[in-house]
Amino acid sequence: MRVGDLVTYDFQVSRWRKGELVYVGLVIEIETGKYTGNADVKVAWSSCSRRKAAVLTEASQHLRVISASR
């Protein structure tokens, strides 16, 4: 997983392959350090409704790349 990759949650990959709506996020930063806990990537998530997009730290083990950056 690298900065610029499009990701979704692991459990949503099968839905994404079928063309159904899923949460899609852009990896914007790789977190490292003593206090990151299990959340090691920062992801900008698209909004699926009227809510604003959110930037959250996530655990990369729960995410899957759906489109890799170059």
N, C-alpha and C positions, 0 to 999 in steps of 0.2 A: 504494500500500500504506500502510495507516494502523494505528495501535494499535487492537486489537480485532478485526482481520480474521482469519478462519480461512484458513489456507494449507496447501498441500501442495507437494511437489516437482514441478517442471515435468514430469518424465517419468512421473509417476503420475496426471496429470489424466485420461487416457483410461480408466484403471482405475477411478478414482473415479466417472466418468460411468456406468460399467457396474454400479456398486454393489459393486465388489470392495473388499477391505481395502486401505487406504493409510495412510501416516502423515499425521496431521492435527495442525497446530500453531496456537497463538494468538499473534499478534504482540503482544508486551508492551512493546517499546521500540524506537525508531528510533535507531540509533547514528550519531553523527557525530564527526568529529575526526581528528586526525593519525594515530593509531595503530590505527584500526579495520581497515585493510587492505581486503580485498574483502568482509568480513562487515559488513553495514551495518544489519541488523535482529536483534533478540533475540527468539527464538521459544520458547515453552513447548510442547514436544511431548507428545502423549498417549502413554501406554504401550500397545503392541500385544501385550504378553505380561505376564509377572509382574514385569518390571522396573519400576522407578519412572519416573515422567515426568521428562523432562530439559529444562533450559533451555540453549539453545545459541545462539551468534551465527551467522547465516547470511548468505549473499549473496542479496540480493533478486532478482537476475537469474536465479537458479535456482528461484525459488518462484513459485507462481501462487495468486491469491486464489480461494477456492472459495465464500466467503460474506463479503461486505463488511459492516463495521460501519456503523452509521447515522451 
